[in-house]
């Protein structure tokens, strides 16, 4: 009888210990964010593996290396406490600018696909695109500044100052020649500013001014170029992409060709797709950059509408789970940072998928967790780690 009672008490202690362990794990790890991210990474790995069967540049082993390094970086970010960044906005801004222009530092610069946007890490020979790091640094900068107003910006001067701080990294990225990444930084930073508590009429006025400036830029582009004898505002290929967005037949041998092949790939996939390795548009070389910029078209051709729906569902779980993390976080700085990460993901998803189906202009923005590219994979997994860190410290005031 005594032995049975002892066994019962032992089982209760074990169950209590397991319950405590499970509770501790759930307090430090947000399960929906983690599982959706893992599912997206696995889905992307399958897509890149199928691409590697027919596309020489789609190195599956390199993709796996990016995932491995990204997992390490994500764990480091998860264990790091980012609350201290709330008081480092100036230092982060200086670091951000230095990172944006680091590809132009002799000895670090690495030219890829005719562009100077990469650095080669000394001694190990790996290349990295620093602007990917600049995206999250900008979110931290604007979040730190926005948190100072405690959710309510009362002065137009302070609102303009906050917008001006966002314009600094945005302008630097444009000067570095990367319009696509600049738009990611602008959108995510703008989301943080809107969540910092400005008045609605200020935001609407800003949007109207920006629309006017873009229209003026497009109208003045050819005039300015003729005066200086070279591209000053928009590069010719950027203007071609905008023209193709308006009229896909405007450049049938360049950006228009890419869009038409992408639309053919997406449409030919049908509901269930052609199957793994059966993507003729990518496999036979008709669809350029099928493993990077147009990876959604490749995915849709192989896995069809059903596969695209699964992808969108996983992205939806990731985004709404991250919004929930922001909602449950006490620190306003961390709350804004989580929203900024949502902005990074949301813009890249909408832009990449949109350009593949003709709803957005063509840019070189990768699809998070899916596109081939170690730089993007590293930072997307780092973002997941940052969200997990925010969840872990959600009940601690900054």
C-alpha positions in Angstrom: 0.0 0.0 0.0 2.8 2.4 1.0 4.7 1.4 -2.2 1.6 2.3 -4.4 1.3 5.6 -2.6 5.0 6.4 -3.3 4.6 5.5 -7.0 1.6 7.8 -7.2 3.5 10.7 -5.7 6.4 10.0 -8.1 4.1 10.1 -11.1 2.6 13.4 -9.8 6.0 14.9 -9.5 7.0 13.8 -13.0 3.8 15.2 -14.4 4.3 18.4 -12.5 7.8 18.7 -13.8 6.7 18.0 -17.4 3.9 20.6 -17.1 6.4 23.2 -15.8 8.9 22.4 -18.6 6.1 22.6 -21.2 4.9 25.9 -19.7 8.5 27.3 -19.7 9.0 26.3 -23.3 5.7 28.0 -24.4 6.7 31.1 -22.5 10.0 31.4 -24.3 9.0 30.1 -27.8 6.0 31.2 -29.8 4.9 27.9 -31.4 2.8 29.3 -34.3 5.7 31.6 -35.4 8.3 28.8 -35.1 6.2 26.1 -36.9 5.1 28.4 -39.8 8.7 29.6 -40.3 10.0 26.0 -40.3 7.3 24.9 -42.8 8.1 27.9 -45.1 11.8 27.0 -44.9 11.1 23.4 -45.7 8.8 24.4 -48.6 11.4 26.7 -50.0 14.1 23.9 -49.7 11.9 21.6 -51.8 11.3 24.3 -54.4 15.1 25.1 -54.7 15.9 21.4 -54.8 13.6 21.0 -57.8 15.2 24.1 -59.4 18.6 22.7 -58.9 17.7 19.8 -61.1 17.6 22.0 -64.2 19.2 25.3 -63.2 22.9 25.3 -62.7 23.0 28.4 -60.5 20.5 27.0 -58.1 23.0 25.2 -55.8 21.0 23.2 -53.3 24.0 22.6 -51.1 24.6 26.4 -50.9 20.9 26.9 -50.1 21.2 24.4 -47.2 24.3 26.2 -46.0 22.3 29.4 -45.8 19.6 27.6 -43.8 22.2 26.2 -41.5 23.9 29.5 -40.9 20.5 31.2 -40.6 19.4 28.7 -37.9 22.5 29.6 -35.9 21.9 33.3 -36.3 18.2 32.8 -35.4 19.1 31.0 -32.1 21.6 33.8 -31.2 18.9 36.4 -31.9 16.4 34.4 -29.8 18.7 34.4 -26.8 19.7 38.1 -27.2 17.8 40.8 -25.3 17.0 43.6 -27.8 15.5 46.0 -25.2 18.8 47.8 -24.9 18.5 48.9 -28.5 15.8 51.4 -27.5 18.5 53.8 -26.3 20.9 53.4 -29.2 19.1 55.0 -32.1 22.0 57.3 -33.0 24.6 54.6 -32.9 22.3 52.3 -34.9 21.8 55.0 -37.5 25.6 55.4 -38.0 26.0 51.7 -38.2 23.1 51.4 -40.6 24.7 54.0 -43.0 28.1 52.3 -42.7 26.5 48.9 -43.6 24.6 50.3 -46.6 27.8 51.7 -48.1 30.1 48.9 -47.1 30.0 47.3 -50.6 32.0 50.3 -51.8 34.9 49.8 -49.3 38.0 48.5 -51.0 38.8 45.0 -50.0 35.2 44.2 -49.0 33.4 45.0 -52.3 32.2 42.0 -54.3 30.6 42.4 -57.8 27.8 40.0 -58.5 25.6 40.0 -61.7 27.1 43.4 -62.7 26.1 45.0 -59.4 28.2 46.3 -56.5 25.9 45.3 -53.6 27.7 42.5 -51.9 30.7 42.2 -49.7 33.1 39.2 -49.4 33.7 38.2 -45.8 37.5 38.1 -45.2 39.2 34.7 -44.6 36.1 32.6 -45.3 35.2 33.8 -48.8 31.5 33.9 -48.3 29.5 36.8 -49.8 26.8 38.8 -48.1 24.4 41.5 -49.2 24.6 44.1 -46.4 21.3 45.8 -47.3 19.5 42.8 -45.9 20.9 43.7 -42.5 20.1 47.4 -43.1 16.4 46.5 -43.3 16.1 45.3 -39.8 18.5 47.9 -38.4 16.2 50.6 -39.8 13.2 49.0 -38.1 15.1 49.2 -34.8 16.0 52.8 -35.4 12.5 54.0 -36.2 11.0 51.8 -33.4 13.4 53.4 -30.9 12.5 56.9 -32.0 8.8 56.1 -32.2 8.7 54.6 -28.8 9.7 57.9 -27.3 6.3 59.3 -27.9 4.4 56.7 -25.9 1.9 55.9 -28.6 0.9 59.5 -29.3 2.7 62.1 -31.5 1.3 65.5 -30.7 3.5 67.7 -32.7 3.8 68.0 -36.5 7.4 68.9 -36.0 8.1 65.6 -34.2 6.2 63.7 -36.9 8.3 65.4 -39.6 11.4 64.6 -37.7 10.5 61.0 -37.5 9.8 60.8 -41.2 13.1 62.6 -41.8 15.0 60.0 -39.9 13.4 57.3 -42.1 14.5 59.2 -45.2 18.2 59.0 -44.2 18.6 55.2 -44.7 16.1 55.2 -47.5 18.0 57.9 -49.4 21.3 56.1 -48.7 20.0 52.8 -50.2 18.8 54.7 -53.3 22.2 56.3 -53.6 23.7 52.8 -53.4 21.5 51.9 -56.4 19.0 49.4 -54.8 15.5 50.8 -55.4 13.8 47.5 -54.4 15.5 47.2 -51.0 14.9 50.9 -50.5 11.2 50.4 -50.9 11.2 47.6 -48.3 13.0 49.9 -45.9 10.5 52.7 -46.6 7.4 50.5 -46.2 8.5 48.8 -43.0 9.6 52.1 -41.5 6.4 53.8 -42.5 4.4 51.0 -40.8 6.3 51.7 -37.6 5.7 55.4 -37.9 2.0 54.9 -38.4 1.9 52.7 -35.3 3.7 55.3 -33.3 0.6 57.4 -33.0 0.6 60.2 -35.6 -2.7 62.0 -36.5 -4.6 60.5 -39.4 -4.6 63.7 -41.4 -0.7 63.9 -41.2 -0.4 60.4 -42.6 -2.9 61.2 -45.5 -1.1 64.4 -46.3 2.2 62.6 -46.4 0.8 60.0 -48.8 -0.5 62.7 -51.1 2.9 64.5 -51.1 4.7 61.3 -51.9 2.4 60.5 -54.8 3.0 64.0 -56.1 6.8 63.6 -55.7 6.7 60.3 -57.6 4.7 61.8 -60.4 7.1 64.7 -60.6 10.1 62.3 -60.6 8.7 60.3 -63.5 7.9 63.5 -65.4 11.3 65.1 -64.9 13.4 61.9 -65.4 13.9 62.3 -69.1 14.6 66.0 -68.9 17.2 65.7 -66.1 18.9 62.8 -68.0 19.1 64.8 -71.2 20.7 67.8 -69.3 23.3 65.7 -67.6 23.8 63.2 -70.4 23.3 60.1 -68.2 20.8 58.5 -65.8 20.5 60.7 -62.8 17.1 59.8 -61.2 16.0 56.5 -62.5 18.1 53.9 -64.2 16.9 53.0 -67.7 16.1 49.4 -66.6 14.1 50.7 -63.7 12.1 52.9 -66.1 11.6 50.0 -68.4 10.2 47.9 -65.6 7.7 50.7 -64.8 6.6 50.9 -68.4 6.2 47.1 -68.6 4.0 47.3 -65.5 1.7 49.7 -67.3 2.0 47.9 -70.7 3.5 44.4 -70.7 4.0 44.6 -74.5 6.2 47.7 -74.1 9.5 45.7 -73.8 8.9 42.2 -75.2 12.7 41.4 -75.3 13.5 42.6 -71.8 11.4 43.1 -68.7 8.2 42.5 -70.7 9.5 39.1 -71.8 10.2 38.1 -68.1 6.7 39.0 -67.1 5.1 37.2 -69.9 7.1 34.0 -69.2 6.2 34.3 -65.5 2.5 34.6 -66.4 2.7 31.6 -68.6 4.4 29.6 -65.8 1.8 30.5 -63.2 -1.1 29.8 -65.6 0.2 26.5 -66.9 0.5 25.1 -63.4 -3.3 24.7 -63.2 -4.8 23.6 -59.9 -2.4 20.9 -58.8 0.7 21.8 -60.9 2.9 19.8 -63.3 4.8 18.0 -60.5 8.3 18.2 -59.1 10.9 18.8 -61.8 8.3 19.2 -64.5 8.4 23.0 -64.7 9.0 23.5 -68.4 9.2 27.3 -68.3 12.1 27.2 -65.8 13.6 23.9 -66.8 13.9 24.8 -70.5 15.3 28.3 -69.7 12.3 30.4 -70.8 11.8 31.9 -67.3 14.8 33.9 -66.2 15.8 34.0 -62.5 13.3 31.2 -61.8 15.0 30.3 -58.5 15.4 33.9 -57.2 13.1 36.8 -58.4 10.5 34.6 -60.1 10.5 31.7 -57.7 6.8 32.1 -57.1 6.2 31.4 -60.8 8.3 28.3 -60.5 6.4 27.1 -57.4 3.1 27.8 -59.1 4.0 25.9 -62.2 5.2 22.8 -60.2 2.6 22.8 -57.4 -0.3 24.7 -59.0 -2.9 26.9 -57.4 -3.1 24.5 -54.5 0.6 24.9 -53.8 0.3 28.7 -54.0 -2.6 28.6 -51.5 -0.6 26.5 -49.1 2.3 29.1 -49.4 -0.1 32.0 -48.7 -1.6 30.2 -45.7 1.8 29.7 -44.2 2.7 33.3 -44.7 -0.7 34.3 -43.1 0.0 32.2 -40.0 3.5 33.7 -39.7 2.3 37.3 -40.1 -0.8 37.1 -37.9 1.2 35.2 -35.2 3.8 37.9 -35.2 1.1 40.6 -34.9 -0.1 38.6 -31.9 3.4 38.7 -30.4 3.4 42.5 -30.8 0.0 42.8 -29.2 1.1 40.7 -26.2 4.3 42.7 -25.7 4.5 45.3 -22.9 7.5 47.2 -24.2 6.4 49.8 -26.9 9.8 49.6 -28.5 9.6 45.8 -28.9 6.0 46.1 -30.0 7.0 48.5 -32.8 10.0 46.4 -33.8 7.7 43.3 -34.2 5.3 45.4 -36.4 8.3 46.6 -38.4 9.3 43.0 -39.1 5.8 42.2 -40.2 6.2 45.2 -42.6 9.4 43.7 -44.0 7.7 40.4 -44.7 4.5 41.8 -45.9 6.0 44.1 -48.5 8.4 41.5 -49.9 5.6 38.9 -50.1 3.1 41.3 -51.9 5.8 42.7 -54.2 7.4 39.4 -55.2 4.1 37.6 -55.8 2.5 40.7 -57.3 5.3 41.1 -59.9 5.1 37.4 -60.9 1.4 37.8 -61.8 1.6 41.3 -63.2 0.1 43.2 -60.3 3.3 45.0 -59.2 6.3 46.4 -61.0 9.2 44.0 -61.5 12.0 44.4 -58.8 14.7 42.2 -57.5 13.0 41.6 -54.1 13.3 38.0 -53.0 10.3 36.0 -51.6 11.0 35.4 -47.9 12.2 31.9 -47.0 11.6 30.6 -50.6 13.9 32.5 -52.9 17.5 31.2 -53.4 20.0 33.5 -51.7 21.9 33.1 -48.5 21.8 36.7 -47.5 18.0 36.8 -47.6 17.7 33.5 -45.8 20.1 34.6 -43.0 18.2 37.7 -42.3 14.7 36.1 -42.6 15.7 33.5 -40.0 17.3 36.2 -37.9 13.9 38.1 -38.0 12.2 34.9 -36.7 14.8 34.8 -33.9 14.1 38.4 -33.1 10.4 37.8 -32.9 11.0 34.9 -30.6 13.3 37.1 -28.4 10.4 39.7 -28.3 8.0 36.9 -27.2 10.5 35.7 -24.5 10.8 39.2 -23.0 7.2 40.3 -23.7 6.2 40.8 -20.1 9.4 42.7 -19.0 9.2 46.5 -19.3 12.0 48.0 -21.4 
